[in-house]
Amino acid sequence: MADPKENAPGVSATVRRLAARSLGVVSNRFELFILELQEQEQRLFGVLLMALLAAVFSLLALVLASFALVIVFWESARMEVLLGLTAFYALGAGLLGWQVRRRVRDGSPFSATLGELKKDRQWLEGKG
């Protein structure tokens, strides 16, 4: 019969290798998570910038429509100009608002990390 002490170094070496590989996998996943976190920060900045621009265009629509009403076309075609400027800036605000909504809806944060973790789980369960 084999002495249990003779098998001990083999088992401990296997456990060490398994722990090292597991740590490597966790490290890779963490690096991927950090990378995706940075991408999400950039995406959030872009969305906030577009939201700010949409607010600026909305404010411009209100201010210019008011100036047009009071100053320039009080006697002549004030309604046509008012409606034209209002429509123009409202269109700009609407387009930017649509872009903000599309970016928020289309984003799937951490999808690569979640996909890799799902693959790891399937592999560990013997399904992959």
N, C-alpha and C positions, 0 to 999 in steps of 0.2 A: 504494500500500500504506500501511496505517496504521502510524504510528510506535509502537513498543512503549511508549515513555515516556508517550504520551497515554493508554493503557489502564491504566497503573499506578495513578493515583489512584482509578479506578473499582474496581479489584480490591482495593486496600487498604481502601477504604471498605466494600466488601462483606464483607471479612474482619472488619473492626471490628464491623460490624452483627451478623454471625454470632456473633462472640465475645461481644458484649454480650447478645444473646438467649440464648446458651448459658449465660452466667453468671446471667442472670435465672432461667432454668429451674432451674439447680442451686441458686440461692438459695431459690427457692420450695420445692424438695424438702427442703432442709435445714431450713427453718422448719417444714415439716410433720413432719419427723423429730423435731425438738425438742418440738413440741406432743405428739406421740404418746409420746415419752419421758416427759414430765410426766404424761400419763394413765396410763402403766404404773407410775410411781412411786406414784400414788394407789391404783391397783388392788392393787399389792403391799402397801401399808399396810393396806388393807381385809382382804386375805387373811391377813396376819400377825395382825391384831387378832382375826379370827374363830378362828384357830388357837389364840391365847392364851386366848380365852374357852372354847374346847373343852377345853383343858387345865385351866382353873380348874374347870369343871363336873365333869370327871373326878376331880379332887382332892376337890371337895366330896362327890361320891358316896362316895368311900372314907372320908373323915372322918366324915360323918354316919352312914354305915352302921356304922362302928365305935362311935361314941357311942351309937347306938340299941341296939346289941348289948350294950354294957357297962352303960349307965346305966338307961334307961327301961323296957325291956320284958324284963328278964332272966327274970322268973318267968312272965309271961303270954304274950302273943302276939308274942314277939320275932322269930320267923321271918317272920311276915306283914309286920310293920313294916319289918324289914330288907330284905325283898324289894321292898316298895313304894318305899322311898326309893332303893334301888339302881336300880330300874327307872326311876324318875323322872329321876334325874340322868344315868343312862346314856342315856336318850332325849334329854335336852338336849345331851349331848356328841355323840351320834350325829347329831342334826339340824345342829349347828354344823359338825361334820366333813363332813357331806354338802354344806353350803353352801360350805365351803372348797374341796372337791374340784370342785364344779360351777364355781366362779369360775376356778379354775386351768385347767380343761379348756376352758371356753368362751372364754377370752381368746385373741385372735390378735394378738400384738404387732406393731405397725407395718404393719398390713394396708393402711391407706390409702396410706402411703408406697410400699409394694411395688406396689400397684395402679397408682399414678401412674407409677412408674418403668417398669412393664410397658407402659403405654399409650405412654409416651415412646419406648421401644424399638421398639414396633410402628410408630409413626409414622415414626421415623427409618429403619426398614427398608422403609417404603412399604406396610405391610400395614394401616394404619389409616386 
